[in-house]
Amino acid sequence: MKAAVLEQDKDAWLEDAVATIIGIAEKQETFTADDLRREMREPDDSHWPGTAFTKARSLGYIEGVDGRYVKSTTPSRNHSALKLWTKKKEEARS
């Protein structure tokens, strides 16, 4: 039973996160997972943000910025590298 509830929580969190990523992409030229963390409630699993970015990319909303990474500003991430993202160009989304 607990696993089913967690799966529902995951699905709901991911849906909200993808929508948030799309919103961030509309407002900012570039962004990282730190931006998502500032906008979203905490995930139950630390892997969910990466899954949300992968989903947003596979849906054609975002793309990586030519192999660019920046240092995280989130203390718990200890200044680790974060991929830099941007909104995917409209002509490339077709």
GROMACS elastic network, one bead per residue, 0.5 to 0.9 nm:
[ bonds ]
;  ai    aj funct       b0    kb
    1     4     6  0.52715   500
    1     5     6  0.65261   500
    1     6     6  0.88286   500
    2     5     6  0.51778   500
    2     6     6  0.62280   500
    2     7     6  0.86340   500
    3     6     6  0.50377   500
    3     7     6  0.61051   500
    3     8     6  0.86470   500
    4     7     6  0.50555   500
    4     8     6  0.62824   500
    4     9     6  0.86297   500
    5     8     6  0.51020   500
    5     9     6  0.61635   500
    5    10     6  0.85613   500
    6    10     6  0.60379   500
    6    11     6  0.85883   500
    6    44     6  0.82872   500
    7    11     6  0.61519   500
    7    12     6  0.85894   500
    8    11     6  0.51081   500
    8    12     6  0.61589   500
    8    13     6  0.84810   500
    9    12     6  0.51827   500
    9    13     6  0.59833   500
    9    14     6  0.84895   500
    9    43     6  0.89625   500
    9    44     6  0.81678   500
   10    13     6  0.50679   500
   10    14     6  0.59866   500
   10    15     6  0.84738   500
   10    43     6  0.79523   500
   10    44     6  0.76355   500
   10    45     6  0.84049   500
   10    48     6  0.75721   500
   11    14     6  0.52022   500
   11    15     6  0.61263   500
   11    16     6  0.86313   500
   12    15     6  0.51700   500
   12    16     6  0.62264   500
   12    17     6  0.85175   500
   13    16     6  0.51743   500
   13    17     6  0.59671   500
   13    18     6  0.86183   500
   13    40     6  0.87859   500
   13    41     6  0.83727   500
   13    43     6  0.69316   500
   13    44     6  0.88047   500
   13    48     6  0.80856   500
   13    52     6  0.88097   500
   14    18     6  0.60457   500
   14    19     6  0.84984   500
   14    43     6  0.88849   500
   14    48     6  0.69299   500
   14    49     6  0.77555   500
   14    51     6  0.76377   500
   14    52     6  0.55912   500
   14    55     6  0.86258   500
   15    18     6  0.53727   500
   15    19     6  0.63548   500
   15    20     6  0.86522   500
   15    52     6  0.79212   500
   16    19     6  0.51675   500
   16    20     6  0.61115   500
   16    21     6  0.86462   500
   16    40     6  0.80525   500
   17    21     6  0.60612   500
   17    22     6  0.85752   500
   17    36     6  0.73893   500
   17    39     6  0.88397   500
   17    40     6  0.68616   500
   17    48     6  0.88598   500
   17    49     6  0.74191   500
   17    52     6  0.60512   500
   17    53     6  0.83379   500
   17    56     6  0.89913   500
   18    21     6  0.50008   500
   18    22     6  0.62219   500
   18    23     6  0.86039   500
   18    52     6  0.55529   500
   18    53     6  0.70575   500
   18    55     6  0.71845   500
   18    56     6  0.57150   500
   19    22     6  0.51477   500
   19    23     6  0.62751   500
   19    24     6  0.87309   500
   19    56     6  0.84652   500
   20    24     6  0.61422   500
   20    25     6  0.85297   500
   20    36     6  0.70359   500
   20    39     6  0.72606   500
   20    40     6  0.74929   500
   21    24     6  0.50458   500
   21    25     6  0.60807   500
   21    26     6  0.86342   500
   21    31     6  0.89344   500
   21    33     6  0.89301   500
   21    35     6  0.85900   500
   21    36     6  0.65544   500
   21    52     6  0.81151   500
   21    53     6  0.74726   500
   21    56     6  0.72898   500
   21    61     6  0.86908   500
   21    62     6  0.84256   500
   22    25     6  0.50557   500
   22    26     6  0.63478   500
   22    27     6  0.89296   500
   22    56     6  0.74796   500
   22    61     6  0.66072   500
   22    62     6  0.77004   500
   22    87     6  0.78400   500
   23    26     6  0.51435   500
   23    27     6  0.65464   500
   23    28     6  0.87923   500
   24    27     6  0.51728   500
   24    28     6  0.59066   500
   24    29     6  0.87599   500
   24    30     6  0.87387   500
   24    31     6  0.74037   500
   24    35     6  0.77251   500
   24    36     6  0.78199   500
   24    39     6  0.88260   500
   24    87     6  0.87661   500
   25    28     6  0.54394   500
   25    29     6  0.67199   500
   25    30     6  0.71921   500
   25    31     6  0.72716   500
   25    61     6  0.81180   500
   25    62     6  0.72916   500
   25    85     6  0.82229   500
   25    86     6  0.62042   500
   25    87     6  0.50125   500
   25    88     6  0.85790   500
   26    29     6  0.77622   500
   26    87     6  0.69645   500
   28    31     6  0.66037   500
   28    86     6  0.78870   500
   28    87     6  0.84080   500
   29    85     6  0.84169   500
   29    86     6  0.58992   500
   29    87     6  0.71105   500
   30    65     6  0.80035   500
   30    84     6  0.64428   500
   30    85     6  0.54313   500
   30    87     6  0.75938   500
   31    34     6  0.78429   500
   31    35     6  0.62035   500
   31    36     6  0.83639   500
   31    83     6  0.85214   500
   31    84     6  0.58128   500
   31    85     6  0.53033   500
   31    86     6  0.64704   500
   32    35     6  0.54668   500
   32    36     6  0.69720   500
   32    69     6  0.87863   500
   32    70     6  0.82220   500
   32    72     6  0.83528   500
   32    82     6  0.63597   500
   32    83     6  0.62199   500
   32    84     6  0.52990   500
   32    85     6  0.60516   500
   32    86     6  0.88301   500
   33    37     6  0.62044   500
   33    38     6  0.87317   500
   33    49     6  0.69860   500
   33    50     6  0.79168   500
   33    53     6  0.81306   500
   33    72     6  0.83499   500
   33    82     6  0.68890   500
   33    83     6  0.77661   500
   33    84     6  0.84112   500
   33    85     6  0.88441   500
   34    38     6  0.63586   500
   34    39     6  0.88464   500
   34    72     6  0.66168   500
   34    73     6  0.69626   500
   34    74     6  0.66451   500
   34    82     6  0.81563   500
   35    38     6  0.52199   500
   35    39     6  0.65136   500
   35    40     6  0.87809   500
   36    39     6  0.51903   500
   36    40     6  0.59550   500
   36    49     6  0.78222   500
   37    40     6  0.53728   500
   37    41     6  0.72755   500
   37    42     6  0.72204   500
   37    49     6  0.82714   500
   37    74     6  0.87171   500
   38    41     6  0.81465   500
   40    43     6  0.82587   500
   42    45     6  0.85063   500
   42    46     6  0.87202   500
   43    46     6  0.64780   500
   43    47     6  0.84095   500
   43    48     6  0.65181   500
   43    49     6  0.75708   500
   44    47     6  0.88729   500
   44    48     6  0.78941   500
   45    48     6  0.57824   500
   45    49     6  0.84996   500
   46    49     6  0.68305   500
   46    50     6  0.82425   500
   47    50     6  0.56172   500
   47    51     6  0.64689   500
   47    52     6  0.89265   500
   48    52     6  0.61443   500
   48    53     6  0.87526   500
   49    52     6  0.50064   500
   49    53     6  0.63579   500
   49    54     6  0.86510   500
   50    53     6  0.51757   500
   50    54     6  0.61852   500
   50    55     6  0.85943   500
   51    54     6  0.50431   500
   51    55     6  0.61292   500
   51    56     6  0.86378   500
   52    55     6  0.50733   500
   52    56     6  0.61445   500
   52    57     6  0.85617   500
   53    56     6  0.50762   500
   53    57     6  0.60906   500
   53    58     6  0.85402   500
   53    62     6  0.81247   500
   54    57     6  0.51413   500
   54    58     6  0.61107   500
   54    59     6  0.86107   500
   55    58     6  0.50581   500
   55    59     6  0.61327   500
   55    60     6  0.86974   500
   56    59     6  0.51753   500
   56    60     6  0.65020   500
   56    61     6  0.55963   500
   56    62     6  0.61517   500
   56    63     6  0.86522   500
   57    60     6  0.51432   500
   57    61     6  0.56832   500
   57    63     6  0.58285   500
   57    64     6  0.83908   500
   57    88     6  0.84203   500
   58    61     6  0.76719   500
   58    62     6  0.82288   500
   58    63     6  0.89820   500
   59    62     6  0.81015   500
   59    93     6  0.87895   500
   60    63     6  0.76529   500
   60    87     6  0.88946   500
   60    88     6  0.66869   500
   60    92     6  0.82694   500
   60    93     6  0.55850   500
   60    94     6  0.85405   500
   61    86     6  0.87441   500
   61    87     6  0.60468   500
   61    88     6  0.54205   500
   61    89     6  0.83886   500
   61    90     6  0.88427   500
   61    93     6  0.73679   500
   62    85     6  0.66167   500
   62    86     6  0.56103   500
   62    89     6  0.82778   500
   63    66     6  0.87798   500
   63    84     6  0.87621   500
   63    85     6  0.57073   500
   63    86     6  0.56239   500
   63    87     6  0.63197   500
   63    88     6  0.54125   500
   63    89     6  0.87488   500
   64    67     6  0.67045   500
   64    68     6  0.75757   500
   64    83     6  0.69659   500
   64    84     6  0.59752   500
   64    86     6  0.62681   500
   64    87     6  0.87248   500
   64    88     6  0.86624   500
   65    68     6  0.55757   500
   65    69     6  0.82787   500
   65    83     6  0.78558   500
   65    84     6  0.56071   500
   65    85     6  0.54101   500
   65    86     6  0.63083   500
   66    84     6  0.84903   500
   67    83     6  0.75373   500
   67    84     6  0.78267   500
   68    82     6  0.85490   500
   68    83     6  0.62470   500
   68    84     6  0.56513   500
   68    85     6  0.84674   500
   69    81     6  0.58384   500
   69    82     6  0.52167   500
   69    84     6  0.52522   500
   69    85     6  0.89420   500
   70    79     6  0.87560   500
   70    80     6  0.81539   500
   70    81     6  0.54529   500
   70    82     6  0.53320   500
   70    83     6  0.66080   500
   70    84     6  0.66654   500
   71    78     6  0.87152   500
   71    79     6  0.50388   500
   71    80     6  0.54871   500
   71    82     6  0.60366   500
   71    83     6  0.89441   500
   72    75     6  0.78761   500
   72    77     6  0.63908   500
   72    78     6  0.72369   500
   72    80     6  0.54747   500
   72    81     6  0.60228   500
   72    82     6  0.60191   500
   73    76     6  0.88054   500
   73    77     6  0.75736   500
   73    78     6  0.79493   500
   73    79     6  0.61133   500
   73    80     6  0.85521   500
   74    77     6  0.54424   500
   74    78     6  0.70373   500
   74    79     6  0.70639   500
   74    80     6  0.89071   500
   75    78     6  0.53637   500
   75    79     6  0.70254   500
   76    79     6  0.82416   500
   77    80     6  0.56320   500
   77    81     6  0.86728   500
   79    82     6  0.88001   500
   85    88     6  0.89326   500
   86    89     6  0.87608   500
   87    90     6  0.86887   500
   88    91     6  0.85305   500
   88    92     6  0.67906   500
   88    93     6  0.67431   500
   89    92     6  0.53600   500
   89    93     6  0.65418   500
   90    93     6  0.51860   500
   90    94     6  0.71771   500
   91    94     6  0.60357   500
